[in-house]
Amino acid sequence: MASAPVGVAVIGAGMVGRAHAAAYRNAATVYDLDAPAARLVAVADVHAPFATDAARRYGFARAETDWRAVIDAPDVDAVSVAVANGLHREITEAALAAGKHVLCEKPLAPSVADAQAMVDAAESAPGVVNAVGFTFRRSPAISAIRQQVTEGGLGPVRHLVGNYWCDYGVDPDRPMSWRYRGGPGSGVLADIGSHLTDLAEFFCGATAGVQGTTMATLVTDRPRPLGVAVGHAGGVRVSADRVPVENEDICTFTASYPGGAVGTFALSRVAYGHANTLKLDLFCENGTASFDLTRPAEFSIVDGGPAQPVNGVRTVPLGPWHPYLGGGLPMDFPTVGHGQNDLFVFQARAFLDQIAGLDRLPPCPDMAHGLHNLKVLEAVVAATDKPEPTRGGKPMQISDSV
Ligand SMILES: NC(=O)c1ccc[n+]([C@@H]2O[C@H](COP(=O)([O-])OP(=O)(O)OC[C@H]3O[C@@H](n4cnc5c(N)ncnc54)[C@H](O)[C@@H]3O)[C@@H](O)[C@H]2O)c1
């Protein structure tokens, strides 16, 4: 018998809020039919046209301009917090206190202190599911490679090379937005480095140390927006005056993991022509595997089989025998393809399942996991190679579980 529907609301109808809204709409269409459906109650955005557009587009009953209306609503059981990082804490704490299940976007908060307060609030809300949105853990290809690391023939990772390159900051005349405010570490590191540091731990275990961070800001000021600058802030008219950019465009560093694995990372939001390129190369004890987000429905692998003379790197198209795909897509056979939006559907389904007490998908990482990720990001900032007293770097032990 199907579980009772869960009343859901999405707070923030910008780039990722729309992905959450669309995902709740589709969550009951994937996997088994006995899981709870989402009852699409409300979308809240301080910018009324965004709230109205998303509510109509994705079939939510109400559009709100004040997130508190969602928190106070008795017909809302669960919320996605999909606003700028600096707003996560206040909204999440209020939602948890009101007994709502919360799926908060990554990074969990702008600082370790804020994230710790959110974890404390979650611990004071027994029976309430608290989660953070590390969606790439639900990439079928990334999960398939991980299976090969943990159960298959690749064996432990010796060297992970992680690159996340975006170009949303290339144009110096794109307007100022929340993504460019907040000081060292709150730029490309928090925005997309949070994903990559989390994925590295998905493969290698808890970060043991961070070394040799370099951060650079190449576009040092941006025009003030004349309209609402959301997402990657394209398409907004700008004024003639410019305001300083407060955080980094580029961040590179290395990290070490239990067993001696090494990670090398390059993050950029000014990588010309790369809108959203996340690449992982995993050099393991018995083989090598690679993933490229620009080709999300496949991965490459080379290992001991087949025998020579036909051994070499081979591309594996994903199919229903790989994680998440069997029943996770309307057409789930190889070459049909899937993309990043689908990961939000898998995530929404896992979140709704958790609320109903079902545990068929890997559960969403909890807020303690999000706090741990913030500690890793803090260690990356502390390992900067710039000789500034407040950022002089030393490797840091991080013992939290992942
Ligand atoms: N998991 C992922 O893959 C992924 C992808 C993109 C963004 N994110 C994360 O999602 C969050 C949002 O990012 P985004 O790119 O969607 O931002 P965005 O700027 O596109 O959208 C934010 C929205 O919040 C609204 N807003 C601002 N103040 C508000 C308030 N007080 N109450 C309600 N709404 C308010 C804005 O009007 C805007 O529509 C960030 O934490 C980001 O790191 C995660």
Ligand as a Chemical Component Dictionary entry (heavy atoms), coordinates in Angstrom:
data_LIG
# 
_chem_comp.id                   LIG 
_chem_comp.type                 NON-POLYMER 
_chem_comp.pdbx_formal_charge   0 
_chem_comp.three_letter_code    LIG 
# 
loop_
_chem_comp_atom.comp_id 
_chem_comp_atom.atom_id 
_chem_comp_atom.alt_atom_id 
_chem_comp_atom.type_symbol 
_chem_comp_atom.charge 
_chem_comp_atom.model_Cartn_x 
_chem_comp_atom.model_Cartn_y 
_chem_comp_atom.model_Cartn_z 
_chem_comp_atom.pdbx_ordinal 
LIG N1  N1  N 0  23.185 20.750 -5.758 1  
LIG C1  C1  C 0  23.502 21.444 -6.835 2  
LIG O1  O1  O 0  23.919 20.882 -7.847 3  
LIG C2  C2  C 0  23.352 22.936 -6.818 4  
LIG C3  C3  C 0  23.300 23.636 -8.029 5  
LIG C4  C4  C 0  23.138 25.033 -7.971 6  
LIG C5  C5  C 0  23.033 25.690 -6.758 7  
LIG N2  N2  N 1  23.106 24.966 -5.598 8  
LIG C6  C6  C 0  22.969 25.641 -4.288 9  
LIG O2  O2  O 0  21.617 26.074 -4.176 10 
LIG C7  C7  C 0  21.529 27.314 -3.489 11 
LIG C8  C8  C 0  20.835 28.324 -4.393 12 
LIG O3  O3  O 0  21.602 28.507 -5.567 13 
LIG P1  P1  P 0  20.928 29.077 -6.904 14 
LIG O4  O4  O 0  21.959 29.032 -7.956 15 
LIG O5  O5  O -1 19.641 28.392 -7.152 16 
LIG O6  O6  O 0  20.672 30.582 -6.487 17 
LIG P2  P2  P 0  19.799 31.636 -7.272 18 
LIG O7  O7  O 0  20.418 32.963 -7.038 19 
LIG O8  O8  O 0  19.543 31.196 -8.673 20 
LIG O9  O9  O 0  18.366 31.556 -6.568 21 
LIG C9  C9  C 0  18.141 31.999 -5.262 22 
LIG C10 C10 C 0  16.679 32.418 -5.178 23 
LIG O10 O10 O 0  16.426 32.784 -3.846 24 
LIG C11 C11 C 0  15.535 33.897 -3.862 25 
LIG N3  N3  N 0  15.612 34.574 -2.573 26 
LIG C12 C12 C 0  16.524 35.487 -2.157 27 
LIG N4  N4  N 0  16.232 35.873 -0.902 28 
LIG C13 C13 C 0  15.147 35.147 -0.525 29 
LIG C14 C14 C 0  14.364 35.097 0.654  30 
LIG N5  N5  N 0  14.658 35.857 1.732  31 
LIG N6  N6  N 0  13.292 34.263 0.706  32 
LIG C15 C15 C 0  12.986 33.490 -0.374 33 
LIG N7  N7  N 0  13.678 33.517 -1.532 34 
LIG C16 C16 C 0  14.737 34.327 -1.590 35 
LIG C17 C17 C 0  16.014 34.725 -5.029 36 
LIG O11 O11 O 0  15.017 35.632 -5.498 37 
LIG C18 C18 C 0  16.358 33.636 -6.046 38 
LIG O12 O12 O 0  15.263 33.343 -6.903 39 
LIG C19 C19 C 0  22.954 27.672 -3.111 40 
LIG O13 O13 O 0  23.194 27.215 -1.807 41 
LIG C20 C20 C 0  23.799 26.891 -4.115 42 
LIG O14 O14 O 0  25.085 26.584 -3.629 43 
LIG C21 C21 C 0  23.254 23.618 -5.616 44 
# 
loop_
_chem_comp_bond.comp_id 
_chem_comp_bond.atom_id_1 
_chem_comp_bond.atom_id_2 
_chem_comp_bond.value_order 
_chem_comp_bond.pdbx_ordinal 
LIG N1  C1  SING 1  
LIG C1  O1  DOUB 2  
LIG C1  C2  SING 3  
LIG C2  C3  SING 4  
LIG C2  C21 DOUB 5  
LIG C3  C4  DOUB 6  
LIG C4  C5  SING 7  
LIG C5  N2  DOUB 8  
LIG N2  C6  SING 9  
LIG N2  C21 SING 10 
LIG C6  O2  SING 11 
LIG C6  C20 SING 12 
LIG O2  C7  SING 13 
LIG C7  C8  SING 14 
LIG C7  C19 SING 15 
LIG C8  O3  SING 16 
LIG O3  P1  SING 17 
LIG P1  O4  DOUB 18 
LIG P1  O5  SING 19 
LIG P1  O6  SING 20 
LIG O6  P2  SING 21 
LIG P2  O7  DOUB 22 
LIG P2  O8  SING 23 
LIG P2  O9  SING 24 
LIG O9  C9  SING 25 
LIG C9  C10 SING 26 
LIG C10 O10 SING 27 
LIG C10 C18 SING 28 
LIG O10 C11 SING 29 
LIG C11 N3  SING 30 
LIG C11 C17 SING 31 
LIG N3  C12 SING 32 
LIG N3  C16 SING 33 
LIG C12 N4  DOUB 34 
LIG N4  C13 SING 35 
LIG C13 C14 SING 36 
LIG C13 C16 DOUB 37 
LIG C14 N5  SING 38 
LIG C14 N6  DOUB 39 
LIG N6  C15 SING 40 
LIG C15 N7  DOUB 41 
LIG N7  C16 SING 42 
LIG C17 O11 SING 43 
LIG C17 C18 SING 44 
LIG C18 O12 SING 45 
LIG C19 O13 SING 46 
LIG C19 C20 SING 47 
LIG C20 O14 SING 48 
# 
